[in-house]
Amino acid sequence: MSKAVSALDGVTFDGFAKVEETGLRGMITVRGDLASKEMAAAVKAATGAEMPVQRKITSGDKGAVAWMSPDELLVVVDYDAANATVATLTDALKDSHALVANVSDARAVFRLSGDSRRDVLAKLAPVDFSKYAFGAGDIRRSRIAQVSAAVWGNDDGSFEVICFRSVAQYVFDVLQVSAQPGGEVGFH
Amino acid sequence: MSTRLTTGGRLLNKAKQVKFSFNGKQFTGFEGDTLASALLANDQMMMGRSFKYHRPRGVVASGAEEPNALVNMGKDGKFEPNQRATTTELFDGLTCTSQNHWPSLEFDLGVANNYAARLLPAGFYYKTFMAPAAAWKHVFEPIVRQSAGLGKAPKDRDADRYEHFYAFFDVVVVGGGVAGLMAAKAAGQAGAKVLLMEQTSHWGGRAPVDGGKVDGGKVDDFIDTTVAELDAMDNVTLRNRMMGAGVYDHGYILGYERLTDHAPLLDGPRHRLWRIRAKQIVTATGAIERPLSFAGNDIPGVMLASAMRDYVENFGVSTGDRTVVVTNNDDAYRTAIALKASGLEVPVILDARASGGGVLAEEAKAAGIRVEAGKGIAKVKGGKRVTGVAICSQAGEGSVLEEIACDAVAMSGGWSPVVHLWSHCGGKLIWDEAQAHFRPDPDRAPTSHDGKPFVSTAGTASGPLKLDDVLVDGLKAGEAAAEAAGFTVTAAAAPKGEVYDEVPLVPCWLMPQGAGPKLRMKAWLDYQNDVKVSDVKLAAQEGYESVEHTKRYTTLGMATDQGKLSNINGLAVLSDALNQPIPATGTTTFRPPYTPISMGAIAGEARDEVFQPLRRTPIHDWHEANGAFFEPVGHWRRPYCFPSGSESHAEAVSREIRQTRDSVGLLDASTLGKIIVKGPDAGKFLDMMYTNMMSTLKPGKCRYGLMCNENGFLMDDGVVARIDEDTFLCHTTTGGAERIHGWMEDWLQCEWWDWQVYTANVTEQYAQIAVVGPNARKVIEKLGGEMDVSKEGLAFMEWKDGKIGDFDARAYRISFSGELSYEIAVPASQGRAFWDALLEAGKEFNIMPYGTEALHVMRAEKGFIMIGDETDGTVIPQDLNMQWAISKKKEDFLGKRAQLRDHMASEDRWKLAGFETEDGSVIPDGAYIVNHGTNANGQRNVQGRVTSTYYSPTLDRGIAMGLIHGGMKRLDDVVEFNKVDGSTVKAKVVDPVFYDKDGEKQNV
């Protein structure tokens, strides 16, 4: 696995907020009946987290689970744990109609930190990033400028953006442009 | 002359002098000036030439409504035409030039149009179209193009950057005058999240100029206190230099923030377009003063009375030494009083009302100003500058009673609320007889998804013009908006504004009211488009009854100011000509933006590197570093070929094909779509999606499939692999990945929602590399690992998971080239390493990458179709002789019924065949197969067309596929393809499989 590299190999930018590519992350798409006991148990077994409700991301000792749609979850774990987690989930859901797919390599992850991180994202995504509307444990599936993306809030106050791997450079570039000194909004 | 006064100038920082240039002349102004006030201070009254007649024009207003003072601003990458001098804040080093003149502002040949005005009547353009066709092209168009137009188009790339910003509020208040401040405060105190935006750089709107007391104190103090209170509220955001540009459905509102226009040396974006969602919008956008229509009302020196007052109070600038004030209302007396107080002469106030004015009139008289009631201006004298006015009775036809020398005229025809933002989303207006203006009808507000109003107005934008009413209206609007947004309001009392007893205005749409044709021809309604009272009358006479039609016919209210000054006057004149009341005529439609916004702000950050997203495969960097020539495929860039040294693209493609056919080549196929389809009903679902039978596919096997839309047309193809009993992996074309995934979800969610199937698009999870050629197996075997890729271990059209070298691989034994071929998918993060390992292992076989063109040529040599070449949305599989891929056993699949229709089943359809030119040349792309005779339009009849045409290095000749009437029944016929030079090339109809017809090479 030492050959595995993330799309931008950990690039960073220090503007009026900090942008970092975080490196590889384990991500698993799970589709199924989110209301079922089996699903809740599968998620618990894989991550230790509770089932998230709409627009929320929950976390446990082994990873996090994000609500993606009425029949889709995203399980987030360490990259090296992805295959094992797929196996855990697949096994836990073997008697249910469900789909479990490893999408870790299809993605890039960026972390935004700094006091003005909300302003950077608000330039690119039609989402209410005010502290009243968005904080730790919140997730939005939206877009970053012209491409699909999701953003969630971490407990340490930082935000993470996930996008498709092929547009990692584009997403980094627009985050960089938006965090460029001189472009401070002073809003959030 | 216009000049700087020693007193006044509350917005100026007189300690800071600022240098700027206009038409190459160097001037100075002060920090706080607008370009217009600074030009006036330098006696530069004339600021441009008019659009049509090239008449000299000076500034007429002091804000966003200005029609005349437009300049070409800046140079090179900072050049921008049509910038309003009245809203341009002066900065050191500003350079600008006036517009629409040749050769110079002072001496303009285009002014000849002025003397030919009779030849350029209303509807001039349309009338020229009626002339002989040649006249437009050779006579009118050259004249119009030379003389019309405002600013110049920029020639350089915009040097600035721009951005968007998304924000969400309970209440957005547009306009930072006293009403807006009150509204924001009321909503803020109720707890709402509030944005207050103001288009200028200062708060309070007109109130500090117009004066009056609030709760017994100066209005300026009230403004300062309120701004400080708002600033202290956490839930209130104040932004100045930000204009409410447009209101859209569901509480969407655009705010146009100008960040560095006033200080271009600042870092950062020039404009920021705020894209805001608000629960409630309050427009406190004020009102705009109307000009009066009298002859010569466009001569430089004639100005709105309020604007003249602004220049004196805000910028300490006088427009002239002797100013005649002409009005139909009390407000203009304030200008006369202000001028007098500044030590300037006001020889006379002409009040069109027979009974004259009220308290303010008395005050003016007490200040020693002569006031004439029932009088008006017959005509203004002067050319490039006012030299005097001829006075007449307003009631008459313009007989001159007296001439008075003056160098400026201040006019006021009353005030019209700025109803633009209210109207953008359908807010309706009512005609207010007493104030002679259209104002918002609160009972017919723009409504949102719930049928409830989401826009309200405050202050003079609602109609009331007096300070006390404005404060009350602002407070009420703020409270009501907060309440509508779900907050509880504790009713507060509005501060008390000082009240003047004003005499109502008397509408005055033409001065004098009986002005004859000669005067009407010089009475301007629309300065920017050179529309006069006579033009609107002519339009009415020619049958233009609808105000919208009249607008287009006369150009009244068009261009950059969209008739902010002219609309009401114009439709009043139209109503008069049509002999109907003004409300029966109505207004034209108010559309966003309120004033023009920059193209840069609309584009936002999308320029240069981030103009469009570029999709990159995990191997993209290698391609770039190794000289790939890219072609766009969707948002991907795929290598077309890899030229080496001085090689041409054609040479590179030939080399890549020969190498692959002779030894081994590599293709980055990562862009191909990969969709997992899983569930108990997955087989049944794919039987519907594909024309083939997919449910019978065995796990471990692959099958090539065709996908049609419900109209029967071929829309995508690809190899389907069955992973296990419940799971399939469907490959799509590169461009089809997202589209086909969406297509599948559409059917699953909307039609077959009870089928147990889930899909997931895993296109980007894998880097997929095709290892192709007779030595492909040897290269893979050299990498080692546990996977058996022998002929028996992994047979043609099978797939297998396992380790190749250290890599987690899934290998598909499929071939799009006709050679021994493996498409190997590895996790994308390992893709580059895998590519490098293959290159290393393949060295002894001279392995090299090939691009999309080699891929295309090789598949064409094999007679394989390509979605987008052989198909164009009108082609069905049967046209391509692919009946073999259409299951006859299935009850149904998407497209089946459509393919049974008469036209689809007809023998007359053009069908696929191969073609070989007799001379070995390559048939041009897009060529048609010509037939005898011509059609009804005199065009050559055709019987088919080429779909793929290439030089085949393998066969050393041109090969082609195409659709021809009769298809393969035409075998051995010789047909003719047309060429660009008009000649044709002969080609024989052949089998489209040119290479290895028996498929032995791929099956070794």
HADDOCK unambig.tbl for C-alpha pairs under 7 A between the chains (distance, minus, plus):
assign (segid A and resid 3 and name CA) (segid B and resid 830 and name CA) 5.68 0.50 0.50
assign (segid A and resid 3 and name CA) (segid B and resid 833 and name CA) 6.11 0.50 0.50
assign (segid A and resid 4 and name CA) (segid B and resid 829 and name CA) 4.58 0.50 0.50
assign (segid A and resid 4 and name CA) (segid B and resid 830 and name CA) 4.61 0.50 0.50
assign (segid A and resid 5 and name CA) (segid B and resid 829 and name CA) 4.98 0.50 0.50
assign (segid A and resid 5 and name CA) (segid B and resid 830 and name CA) 6.72 0.50 0.50
assign (segid A and resid 6 and name CA) (segid B and resid 829 and name CA) 5.91 0.50 0.50
assign (segid A and resid 31 and name CA) (segid B and resid 758 and name CA) 6.87 0.50 0.50
assign (segid A and resid 97 and name CA) (segid B and resid 679 and name CA) 6.20 0.50 0.50
assign (segid A and resid 97 and name CA) (segid B and resid 756 and name CA) 6.99 0.50 0.50
assign (segid A and resid 99 and name CA) (segid B and resid 678 and name CA) 6.39 0.50 0.50
assign (segid A and resid 99 and name CA) (segid B and resid 758 and name CA) 6.34 0.50 0.50
assign (segid A and resid 103 and name CA) (segid B and resid 762 and name CA) 6.61 0.50 0.50
assign (segid A and resid 103 and name CA) (segid B and resid 765 and name CA) 5.48 0.50 0.50
assign (segid A and resid 104 and name CA) (segid B and resid 765 and name CA) 6.91 0.50 0.50
assign (segid A and resid 105 and name CA) (segid B and resid 765 and name CA) 4.75 0.50 0.50
assign (segid A and resid 105 and name CA) (segid B and resid 827 and name CA) 5.96 0.50 0.50
assign (segid A and resid 105 and name CA) (segid B and resid 828 and name CA) 5.28 0.50 0.50
assign (segid A and resid 105 and name CA) (segid B and resid 829 and name CA) 5.69 0.50 0.50
assign (segid A and resid 106 and name CA) (segid B and resid 764 and name CA) 4.40 0.50 0.50
assign (segid A and resid 106 and name CA) (segid B and resid 765 and name CA) 3.95 0.50 0.50
assign (segid A and resid 106 and name CA) (segid B and resid 828 and name CA) 6.79 0.50 0.50
assign (segid A and resid 122 and name CA) (segid B and resid 165 and name CA) 5.60 0.50 0.50
assign (segid A and resid 122 and name CA) (segid B and resid 166 and name CA) 5.24 0.50 0.50
assign (segid A and resid 123 and name CA) (segid B and resid 163 and name CA) 6.85 0.50 0.50
assign (segid A and resid 123 and name CA) (segid B and resid 164 and name CA) 5.23 0.50 0.50
assign (segid A and resid 123 and name CA) (segid B and resid 165 and name CA) 4.17 0.50 0.50
assign (segid A and resid 123 and name CA) (segid B and resid 166 and name CA) 6.03 0.50 0.50
assign (segid A and resid 125 and name CA) (segid B and resid 166 and name CA) 6.98 0.50 0.50
assign (segid A and resid 126 and name CA) (segid B and resid 166 and name CA) 5.48 0.50 0.50
assign (segid A and resid 127 and name CA) (segid B and resid 166 and name CA) 6.89 0.50 0.50
assign (segid A and resid 128 and name CA) (segid B and resid 167 and name CA) 6.26 0.50 0.50
assign (segid A and resid 128 and name CA) (segid B and resid 168 and name CA) 5.96 0.50 0.50
assign (segid A and resid 146 and name CA) (segid B and resid 613 and name CA) 6.86 0.50 0.50
assign (segid A and resid 165 and name CA) (segid B and resid 764 and name CA) 6.75 0.50 0.50
assign (segid A and resid 166 and name CA) (segid B and resid 615 and name CA) 4.66 0.50 0.50
assign (segid A and resid 166 and name CA) (segid B and resid 616 and name CA) 4.66 0.50 0.50
assign (segid A and resid 166 and name CA) (segid B and resid 617 and name CA) 5.83 0.50 0.50
assign (segid A and resid 167 and name CA) (segid B and resid 613 and name CA) 6.51 0.50 0.50
assign (segid A and resid 167 and name CA) (segid B and resid 614 and name CA) 6.38 0.50 0.50
assign (segid A and resid 167 and name CA) (segid B and resid 615 and name CA) 5.10 0.50 0.50
assign (segid A and resid 167 and name CA) (segid B and resid 616 and name CA) 6.65 0.50 0.50
assign (segid A and resid 170 and name CA) (segid B and resid 610 and name CA) 6.35 0.50 0.50
assign (segid A and resid 170 and name CA) (segid B and resid 613 and name CA) 5.55 0.50 0.50
assign (segid A and resid 170 and name CA) (segid B and resid 614 and name CA) 6.67 0.50 0.50
assign (segid A and resid 173 and name CA) (segid B and resid 610 and name CA) 6.78 0.50 0.50
assign (segid A and resid 174 and name CA) (segid B and resid 610 and name CA) 6.49 0.50 0.50
assign (segid A and resid 181 and name CA) (segid B and resid 268 and name CA) 6.79 0.50 0.50
assign (segid A and resid 182 and name CA) (segid B and resid 267 and name CA) 4.85 0.50 0.50
assign (segid A and resid 182 and name CA) (segid B and resid 268 and name CA) 3.93 0.50 0.50
assign (segid A and resid 183 and name CA) (segid B and resid 268 and name CA) 4.71 0.50 0.50
assign (segid A and resid 183 and name CA) (segid B and resid 269 and name CA) 5.96 0.50 0.50
